[in-house]
Structures are given as structure tokens and as C-alpha cells.
Amino acid sequence: MHEVNENTVQPQPRFFVTPGHGERLLPEMRYSQAVRVGDRVEISGQGGWADDLPFPTFPEDLEAEIVQTFENVGKALAGAGATWRDVISVESYHVPETPGFIGETHGRVMVEQFRKHMGDRAPIWTELGVPALGAPGMRVEIKVTAIAKSSRV
């Protein structure tokens, strides 16, 4: 059974592009960093790039790359009126440190960043090891879904 309510107006998707690399890559890559439909916000996978370096440039240190990835996720969320504290689902993709195991650094730093950005909030999380990501040298990518208050945007 499903609900039918002809008087309900469906919210329209609103797309957001983050300043910096998001704006520069939009004409070439043809994607947005976030979409908001009503209170639901989804972001495309974000990596550990820094806007002050040419794309794609990632930190040599894996921990620094993961930290920067969390910062970039925060920027994408903010553009659509959400924060890390609104996140309900996280999907993270990792190029393993060694064959067959994502690695201690990936898991440890991810959990440290969850605590830093979300406090006691514990969204669902899927962590996947992959052979490669969307840019040379990229070792982590994070995609999230959030439910944010309508008044923020």
C-alpha cells in the first residue's frame, strides 16, 4: 500500500556547487557537489583536495588527506544548508594501504573525524576498499546524506 495525496507539492531538487575546485570543474566534469530536496541533502563524493593547490593535488600524508576530505564534505554540506551534525549516512571509499585490508590509518582517522565533526551522533557508515578513485593519487572519498532543517537555506 502507498499513500496518495494529490494536494502535496513535491519539493524540487536544488543543486549546489562549492566555491573553488567545484566551480572550476563544473564546466568540464558536469556535476554538482550537493543536491537538496526538501530537508534531504546528498553530496557527491568529496576528496582531500585543497583549493589553494592545482587539481588534482592531494596531501602526501594519508591522515592529512582524510582530514581535508572531511573539511571538503563540510563545505559541500554548508552550501546546501546542512552540517556534519545533520548527517545520517556516510559512505567512504578507500584505496587500501596494503592488499586485502583498508588499513589502520583509514579507520582510526575516520573515527577521530566523526567524533570531531559529529560529537555523539552516530550515522550509519559503509566503508569500502577500492582499487582506485576518480583522480590520480586520491586515496579517500566520502559521500554523505543529511536531513537538515528547512530554515537553513
N, C-alpha and C positions, 0 to 999 in steps of 0.2 A: 504494500500500500504506500502511496505517496501523497503528500499534501499538494493541493491545487488551490491557489489563491490568485485569481485574476487581477485583484486590486493591488498586488505587490509590485512595486517598481524595482527592477533588478539594478543594483549598482553597476556602473560602467567601470571597466579597468582604466586605471591611470598609471602611466609608465613614467619612470624617473631615471635620470642619468646622473651619476655623481660627477662633480667637478674634477678636473684633471684628466687622468687617463680615460675615464668613462666618456667624457666629451670628445676627446681626441680620437677615440676608437669607434665611436658611433657610426660615422660615415663609412668606415671601412668594414667593420665587423657586423653592423646592423643588429645590435641587441642593446637592451636597456639593463641597468643594474637592478632595478626593482619594479615591481608592479603591485598596485594596491587596488583591491576590490572590496569596497565597504571597509570593514575593520581588519581584513586579512591582508597581510603583506608577505610577499615572497621575493627573495632576492636571487639573482643568478650567482653562480659560483664565483667567489672572490678569492684572489691570491694575495701573496705578500709583496706586491709591487709598491714602490714609493713614487709619489708624484714628482719628486724632485730629481728622479733618475730616468733615463730613456727606457721606454717599454720595449721588450720585457727585461728588466733587471731585477734580480732578487737578491736578498742578503745571502752572503756565503754561509753564515751561521744558521742552522735549521731552526733553533729556538727563536732567533730574531725574525725569521720568515713567518713563523706561526704567529708571533705577537703582532706583526704588521698585518697579517691576514685578518686577525680579529679586529684591528683598527679599521681596516677597509670594510669589513662586514658592518661595523658600527656606522660608518659614513653612509653606506648604502641604505641601511635601516633608517637613519635620521632623515635622509632625503625623502623618504616616504612617510615620515611622521611616526616612526617606531624607534624602539631602543632594544638593547640586548635583554632588558628585563621583560620585554613583551614576547620573547622567543618561546615557541612551543615545540619546535622540531629543528634538529641540526643533522645535516648530512656532511660528513667530512671525507675527503679523498686524499690519500697519502701515497707517495712513492716510497716504498719500504727502504729502510736503512740497510737491511740485509734480506736476501731471498727468503721468502716464507714467513716473515714477521715484520709488521709495520715498524716496530722499534720502540724502545723505551722513551726516547725523547718526544716522539709524536704524542703518545698517550699522556705522559707527565705534563707537558706544556699545555696541551688541550685542556686538561682538568684544571690546571692553575689558572688559565684564562677564563674558563667557565666560572670559577669562583670569583675572580676579579670583576668580571663584567655582569654576572647574574646573581651573585650572592648565594642565597639558599635555593633559588629557583633551579629546578632540575628537569629540563625539557627531555623529550625522547631524543636519542642520539644513535645514528648509524655511522660507524667508522669503517671505511673500506680501503684496502690496499689496491693500488692500480699500477700498471707498468709505466704510464706516462700521463701527463696533464696537458693542458691547452697551450703552454708556452715552453720553450726550451729553458731548462734549469728550474722550473717550477716544481716544488715538492709537496705542496699542500694547497687544497682548495676547499672552501667552506660555503655551503648553501644553507640558508635558514628560512623558516616560515615563522611569522609572528602574528599575534592578534593584538591590535593597537586600538586605543580609544579614538573614536571618530573626531574628537575635538582637536587633535594634534595637527591635522592638515586641512 
